[in-house]
Amino acid sequence: MSRRRPSRFHGLLPVFKKPGPTSHDVVDMARKALRERRIGHTGTLDPMAEGLLLLCVGQATRLQQHLLGWEKTYRGEVRLGSATTTYDGEGKAMEPRGQPPELDRPTLDRLVEQFSGQIQQVPPPYSAKKIAGKKLYELARSGKTVEIEPKTVTVHALELRAEADDLLSLEVRTSTGFYVRSLAHDIGLALGCGGYLHHLHRVTIGPYSIAEAIPQEALDGVQDAGEIIGGPAWVALDRIALPFPEITLNPSAAERFVHGQQVVVFRPGIEGLTTESKVVIRSSDDHLLGIGAVRAVLARGRTLDIAPAMVLETAQAPSVRAKP
């Protein structure tokens, strides 16, 4: 059996997804455009949604689960008057349904207070979340009813504005694992009239924004991958920002880290780290080496014992890089 051709490119590609295609469709477009199979993304957008899709290419696919930790910002619209089976406009109408109440400022302020901070949220029955190895939308389509446990999610900021008697616009900044469809559904329940997500636009993922993304159509008909790699949207592997504190290792410690050995860091200058913390590890010449897991915090935080949690295959400490 032949071995898979090594990846030629390693980094992030922010793409502006249009309504219609699935997130996987966009991944396939990028695979064809870059002639690269090793591509994934950092969080699904529903087909009806548009906005930022962050693609991981080559070695960056190993960072996917860590990039999920970034907060996300969405803008959307909630149509009031009926709930739907899918919590969006593609589902069938269901209870509750009725005339929306007056959407005055006190009403909107009460909703903002109710759905801000840490809240309990039930994922939509038609979603990719898995229960006992099965995706919820697969169970829903087969007619099976399952008990979906709520989970704790965080709403860092929420703005609501009445656009019409039956239409709310929203902007929300959330933790990972948050479903804006569920928020729209729950707002409809709170108002007693039902509601569903009419439109969704993802604006940011951590420091990455739609302002820097390439349009989805730019992936069509690409003759040379160089048209995209190295372009203004491309984020090279060493420049990827992750949602953890960064620690720079000297050459000898970096060499131990890339060979899977624990390292001790003195005076890291980072407060609040515990034995549950993850840190980004860089070499003294600013190469991204991988992700470290804090195993011990000593001397009142002035000394850290760090074990490799993930080492990039392309990572090489300065003293062990091959000479030209």
C-alpha positions in Angstrom: 0.0 0.0 0.0 1.4 3.4 -1.0 2.0 6.0 1.6 0.0 9.2 1.5 1.9 12.1 0.0 3.1 14.5 2.7 1.3 17.8 3.0 3.0 20.7 1.1 1.2 23.4 3.0 0.7 24.0 6.7 -1.5 26.8 8.1 -5.0 28.3 8.4 -7.2 29.5 5.6 -10.2 31.7 6.7 -13.0 31.4 4.2 -16.3 33.3 3.9 -18.9 30.6 3.4 -22.1 31.5 1.5 -25.5 30.1 2.4 -26.2 26.7 0.8 -23.2 24.5 0.9 -22.3 22.5 4.0 -19.0 23.1 5.8 -17.7 19.8 4.4 -18.5 21.1 0.9 -16.2 24.0 1.5 -13.5 21.7 2.8 -13.8 19.7 -0.5 -13.5 22.9 -2.5 -10.3 23.8 -0.6 -8.9 20.3 -1.1 -9.4 20.6 -4.9 -8.0 24.1 -5.0 -4.9 23.3 -3.0 -4.5 19.7 -4.2 -4.2 18.8 -0.5 -6.2 16.1 1.3 -5.3 17.0 4.8 -7.8 19.8 5.5 -10.4 20.2 8.2 -12.3 23.0 9.9 -12.7 24.4 13.5 -16.5 24.4 13.8 -19.4 23.6 11.6 -21.7 26.2 10.0 -25.1 25.0 9.1 -25.9 25.0 5.3 -28.3 27.9 5.8 -25.7 30.0 7.6 -22.9 32.2 6.2 -19.7 33.7 7.5 -16.4 32.6 8.8 -15.2 29.0 8.3 -11.6 28.5 9.6 -9.9 25.8 7.6 -6.9 23.9 9.0 -4.4 22.7 6.3 -1.6 20.1 6.7 -0.1 20.1 10.2 -2.6 22.7 11.3 -5.2 19.9 11.4 -3.5 18.7 14.6 -4.5 22.1 16.2 -8.2 21.8 15.4 -9.4 20.6 18.8 -7.3 23.3 20.4 -8.6 26.1 18.1 -12.2 25.1 19.2 -11.5 26.9 22.5 -11.8 30.4 20.9 -14.9 32.4 21.5 -17.1 33.0 18.5 -19.3 36.0 17.5 -22.5 35.7 15.5 -25.1 38.0 14.0 -28.5 36.7 13.2 -32.3 37.2 13.1 -35.0 35.4 15.1 -38.4 35.1 13.5 -41.2 35.0 16.1 -44.7 33.5 15.9 -43.9 29.8 15.8 -41.2 27.3 16.8 -39.9 24.8 14.2 -38.7 21.2 14.5 -35.2 22.2 13.4 -35.0 25.5 15.3 -34.5 27.3 11.9 -36.5 28.1 8.8 -36.0 24.7 7.2 -38.1 22.8 9.7 -41.9 22.3 10.2 -43.9 24.7 12.3 -44.8 23.4 15.8 -45.9 24.7 19.2 -45.6 27.1 20.8 -47.0 29.5 18.2 -48.8 32.8 18.6 -48.8 36.6 18.4 -45.4 38.0 19.7 -45.7 40.4 22.6 -44.6 44.0 22.3 -40.8 44.0 21.8 -40.1 47.1 24.0 -36.8 47.8 25.6 -37.7 46.3 29.1 -38.7 43.1 27.4 -35.5 42.9 25.4 -33.5 43.8 28.5 -35.1 40.9 30.4 -34.2 38.5 27.6 -30.6 39.7 27.6 -30.3 39.2 31.3 -31.9 35.7 31.1 -29.6 34.5 28.3 -26.3 36.1 29.4 -23.4 34.5 31.4 -23.4 30.8 32.1 -26.6 29.2 31.0 -28.0 25.7 30.5 -28.7 25.0 26.8 -30.2 21.9 25.0 -28.7 21.3 21.6 -31.2 21.3 18.7 -32.6 17.8 17.9 -31.4 18.3 14.3 -27.7 18.8 15.0 -24.4 16.9 14.6 -24.0 16.4 18.3 -23.6 12.7 19.1 -25.4 10.5 21.6 -24.3 6.9 22.0 -22.2 7.3 18.8 -25.2 8.6 16.7 -25.7 12.1 15.5 -28.8 13.7 16.7 -30.1 14.6 13.2 -29.7 10.9 12.2 -31.8 9.9 15.2 -34.4 12.6 14.5 -34.7 11.6 10.9 -35.3 8.0 11.8 -38.1 9.0 14.1 -36.3 8.1 17.4 -36.9 10.3 20.4 -34.0 10.7 22.7 -33.4 12.6 26.0 -31.0 15.4 25.3 -29.2 16.6 28.4 -28.6 20.3 28.7 -25.0 21.5 29.0 -23.5 24.6 30.4 -22.4 27.2 27.9 -21.3 30.8 28.3 -22.7 33.9 26.6 -20.1 36.6 27.0 -22.1 39.4 25.3 -25.6 39.6 23.9 -27.4 42.4 22.0 -31.1 42.2 20.9 -32.9 44.7 18.7 -36.5 44.7 17.4 -36.5 45.0 13.6 -40.3 44.4 13.2 -43.2 43.2 15.3 -42.1 39.6 14.7 -38.4 39.9 14.0 -35.5 40.3 16.4 -31.9 40.9 15.3 -29.1 39.6 17.6 -25.4 39.8 18.1 -23.9 37.3 20.5 -20.3 36.4 21.6 -20.2 32.8 23.0 -18.1 30.0 24.2 -17.4 26.9 22.2 -20.3 24.4 21.9 -23.0 27.1 21.7 -26.0 26.7 19.4 -27.5 30.0 18.1 -30.4 27.9 16.8 -31.1 26.9 20.4 -30.9 30.5 21.6 -33.5 31.5 19.0 -35.8 28.7 20.0 -35.4 29.5 23.7 -36.1 33.2 23.1 -39.4 32.1 21.4 -40.2 29.9 24.5 -39.4 32.8 26.9 -41.8 35.1 24.9 -44.5 32.4 24.7 -45.0 32.8 21.0 -42.3 30.5 19.6 -39.4 31.5 17.4 -36.7 30.1 15.1 -33.4 31.2 13.6 -34.2 33.0 10.4 -30.6 34.0 9.4 -27.1 33.4 10.8 -23.8 35.0 10.1 -20.6 34.0 11.9 -18.4 37.1 12.2 -15.3 36.1 14.2 -13.5 33.1 15.7 -11.1 34.4 18.3 -8.8 36.8 16.6 -9.9 35.7 13.1 -12.5 37.7 11.3 -14.5 37.7 8.1 -12.7 40.9 7.1 -9.5 38.8 6.4 -11.3 35.8 4.9 -11.3 34.8 1.2 -14.7 34.4 -0.5 -15.8 30.9 -1.0 -15.9 31.4 -4.8 -12.2 32.2 -4.8 -11.6 28.4 -4.3 -13.3 27.6 -7.6 -11.1 27.2 -10.7 -7.8 27.7 -8.9 -4.9 26.8 -11.3 -2.1 27.4 -8.9 -2.3 26.9 -5.2 0.2 29.8 -4.9 -2.8 32.0 -5.6 -4.0 31.2 -2.1 -1.0 30.1 -0.1 1.0 33.2 0.9 -2.0 35.5 0.0 -3.4 38.0 2.5 -5.8 35.5 4.0 -3.3 32.7 4.6 -2.0 32.2 8.2 1.3 30.3 8.2 1.7 27.6 10.9 4.1 29.6 13.0 1.7 32.6 13.0 -1.3 30.7 14.3 -2.8 32.2 17.4 -4.2 29.7 20.0 -6.4 30.3 23.0 -3.7 29.5 25.5 -0.8 31.4 27.1 2.5 31.2 25.2 5.8 30.0 26.6 9.2 30.3 24.8 11.8 27.6 25.5 15.5 27.9 25.2 17.2 25.6 22.6 18.0 22.8 25.1 14.5 22.7 26.6 13.0 23.0 23.1 15.0 19.9 22.0 13.7 17.9 24.9 10.1 19.0 24.3 10.1 18.0 20.6 11.4 14.6 21.7 8.5 14.1 24.1 10.3 14.9 27.3 9.0 17.1 30.2 10.6 20.4 30.6 10.9 22.8 33.6 10.3 26.5 33.0 11.5 29.1 35.5 9.9 32.5 35.9 7.3 32.1 33.1 5.6 35.4 34.0 2.1 33.9 33.6 -0.5 34.0 36.4 -3.4 31.7 37.0 -1.9 28.5 35.6 -2.9 25.2 37.2 -2.3 21.5 36.6 -5.3 21.6 34.2 -3.8 24.4 32.0 -2.5 24.1 28.5 0.2 26.4 27.0 1.5 27.1 23.6 5.2 26.2 23.2 7.5 28.2 20.9 11.2 28.0 20.3 13.6 30.9 20.9 13.3 31.8 17.2 9.5 31.9 17.4 8.7 28.6 15.7 5.5 26.9 16.9 6.5 23.6 18.5 3.3 22.3 19.9 1.0 22.3 22.9 2.2 21.7 26.5 0.2 20.5 29.5 1.1 21.9 32.9 1.9 19.0 35.3 3.1 21.0 38.3 3.1 24.6 39.5 5.9 25.1 42.0 7.5 28.0 44.0 4.2 30.0 44.0 3.9 29.9 40.2 7.5 30.8 39.5 8.4 27.3 38.2 6.3 25.1 35.8 6.7 21.5 35.0 5.4 21.0 31.4 4.8 17.8 29.5 4.2 17.7 25.7 0.5 17.3 25.0 1.0 17.6 21.2 4.2 18.1 19.2 3.9 19.2 15.6 5.6 16.9 13.1 7.3 19.8 11.5 8.6 21.1 14.8 12.4 21.1 15.2 14.3 22.8 18.0 17.1 25.1 16.7 19.8 22.7 17.8 18.3 19.7 16.0 17.2 21.3 12.7 18.9 19.8 9.7 21.7 21.9 8.3 21.2 23.1 4.7 
